[in-house]
Amino acid sequence: MRDSDQAQKQKSPCSTGNIPVPEFITCRKCGAEAELWTDEEETLCPGCNHKVFKRESTVH
């Protein structure tokens, strides 16, 4: 493998392409706001301990 090919396969340590960020979604059970990171699929509601799923947060 050439040096240039290997360099292209390595990611820069400063790359910010996939850094998780928090999203806030409303619990369907109690209405409290729950924090769900972009790399997570579910979290627990801080108000009622109900599981809140990312796919439930679709806005119509």
C-alpha atoms as an extended CHARMM CRD file, in Angstrom:
* protein
*
        60  EXT
         1         1  MET       CA              0.0000000000        0.0000000000        0.0000000000  PROA      1               0.0000000000
         2         2  ARG       CA              1.3280000000        3.4130000000       -0.8840000000  PROA      2               0.0000000000
         3         3  ASP       CA              1.7860000000        6.1030000000        1.7550000000  PROA      3               0.0000000000
         4         4  SER       CA             -0.8590000000        8.3140000000        0.1420000000  PROA      4               0.0000000000
         5         5  ASP       CA             -3.4270000000        5.4720000000        0.2120000000  PROA      5               0.0000000000
         6         6  GLN       CA             -2.7480000000        4.8060000000        3.8710000000  PROA      6               0.0000000000
         7         7  ALA       CA             -3.0100000000        8.5010000000        4.7340000000  PROA      7               0.0000000000
         8         8  GLN       CA             -6.4350000000        8.6900000000        3.0790000000  PROA      8               0.0000000000
         9         9  LYS       CA             -7.7280000000        5.7880000000        5.1820000000  PROA      9               0.0000000000
        10        10  GLN       CA             -6.6820000000        7.3950000000        8.4680000000  PROA      10              0.0000000000
        11        11  LYS       CA             -9.0170000000        9.9750000000        9.9280000000  PROA      11              0.0000000000
        12        12  SER       CA             -7.7380000000       13.2320000000       11.2540000000  PROA      12              0.0000000000
        13        13  PRO       CA             -7.8450000000       13.4440000000       15.0710000000  PROA      13              0.0000000000
        14        14  CYS       CA             -9.5740000000       16.7900000000       14.6080000000  PROA      14              0.0000000000
        15        15  SER       CA            -12.4030000000       15.3070000000       12.5430000000  PROA      15              0.0000000000
        16        16  THR       CA            -15.8270000000       16.3580000000       13.8690000000  PROA      16              0.0000000000
        17        17  GLY       CA            -17.9810000000       14.3420000000       11.4830000000  PROA      17              0.0000000000
        18        18  ASN       CA            -19.7320000000       12.0620000000       13.9770000000  PROA      18              0.0000000000
        19        19  ILE       CA            -19.5930000000       13.7220000000       17.3670000000  PROA      19              0.0000000000
        20        20  PRO       CA            -22.7920000000       12.9410000000       19.3030000000  PROA      20              0.0000000000
        21        21  VAL       CA            -24.9080000000       15.8970000000       20.3660000000  PROA      21              0.0000000000
        22        22  PRO       CA            -27.9090000000       16.0060000000       22.7040000000  PROA      22              0.0000000000
        23        23  GLU       CA            -31.4540000000       16.2740000000       21.4180000000  PROA      23              0.0000000000
        24        24  PHE       CA            -34.4080000000       17.0060000000       23.6660000000  PROA      24              0.0000000000
        25        25  ILE       CA            -37.6330000000       15.1250000000       23.1100000000  PROA      25              0.0000000000
        26        26  THR       CA            -40.9250000000       15.1030000000       24.9870000000  PROA      26              0.0000000000
        27        27  CYS       CA            -41.9780000000       12.0040000000       26.8990000000  PROA      27              0.0000000000
        28        28  ARG       CA            -45.3260000000       10.7480000000       25.6120000000  PROA      28              0.0000000000
        29        29  LYS       CA            -46.2880000000        9.4400000000       29.0300000000  PROA      29              0.0000000000
        30        30  CYS       CA            -45.7420000000       12.4620000000       31.3090000000  PROA      30              0.0000000000
        31        31  GLY       CA            -44.7150000000       15.3300000000       29.0140000000  PROA      31              0.0000000000
        32        32  ALA       CA            -41.2980000000       15.8970000000       30.5920000000  PROA      32              0.0000000000
        33        33  GLU       CA            -38.3330000000       16.7590000000       28.4050000000  PROA      33              0.0000000000
        34        34  ALA       CA            -35.8000000000       13.9450000000       28.0150000000  PROA      34              0.0000000000
        35        35  GLU       CA            -32.2450000000       14.2610000000       26.7160000000  PROA      35              0.0000000000
        36        36  LEU       CA            -31.3540000000       11.7820000000       23.9700000000  PROA      36              0.0000000000
        37        37  TRP       CA            -27.9160000000       11.8270000000       22.3470000000  PROA      37              0.0000000000
        38        38  THR       CA            -27.7500000000       11.4220000000       18.5700000000  PROA      38              0.0000000000
        39        39  ASP       CA            -25.8300000000        8.1500000000       18.8980000000  PROA      39              0.0000000000
        40        40  GLU       CA            -28.4840000000        6.5950000000       21.1900000000  PROA      40              0.0000000000
        41        41  GLU       CA            -31.7800000000        4.9600000000       20.2580000000  PROA      41              0.0000000000
        42        42  GLU       CA            -33.4810000000        5.2180000000       23.6710000000  PROA      42              0.0000000000
        43        43  THR       CA            -33.2280000000        6.8750000000       27.0700000000  PROA      43              0.0000000000
        44        44  LEU       CA            -35.2010000000        7.0500000000       30.3070000000  PROA      44              0.0000000000
        45        45  CYS       CA            -37.4910000000        9.9710000000       31.0440000000  PROA      45              0.0000000000
        46        46  PRO       CA            -36.2750000000       11.9420000000       34.0690000000  PROA      46              0.0000000000
        47        47  GLY       CA            -39.8870000000       12.6070000000       35.1100000000  PROA      47              0.0000000000
        48        48  CYS       CA            -41.4670000000        9.1450000000       35.1060000000  PROA      48              0.0000000000
        49        49  ASN       CA            -38.6420000000        6.7180000000       34.2130000000  PROA      49              0.0000000000
        50        50  HSD       CA            -40.5190000000        5.6590000000       31.0510000000  PROA      50              0.0000000000
        51        51  LYS       CA            -38.3570000000        4.5000000000       28.1270000000  PROA      51              0.0000000000
        52        52  VAL       CA            -38.3430000000        7.1550000000       25.4110000000  PROA      52              0.0000000000
        53        53  PHE       CA            -37.2850000000        6.0880000000       21.9100000000  PROA      53              0.0000000000
        54        54  LYS       CA            -35.7900000000        8.1770000000       19.1230000000  PROA      54              0.0000000000
        55        55  ARG       CA            -38.2580000000        6.8140000000       16.5740000000  PROA      55              0.0000000000
        56        56  GLU       CA            -41.1610000000        8.0850000000       18.7300000000  PROA      56              0.0000000000
        57        57  SER       CA            -39.9670000000       11.6620000000       18.3890000000  PROA      57              0.0000000000
        58        58  THR       CA            -41.0820000000       12.0330000000       14.7570000000  PROA      58              0.0000000000
        59        59  VAL       CA            -42.7980000000       15.3660000000       14.2010000000  PROA      59              0.0000000000
        60        60  HSD       CA            -45.8380000000       15.2660000000       11.9250000000  PROA      60              0.0000000000
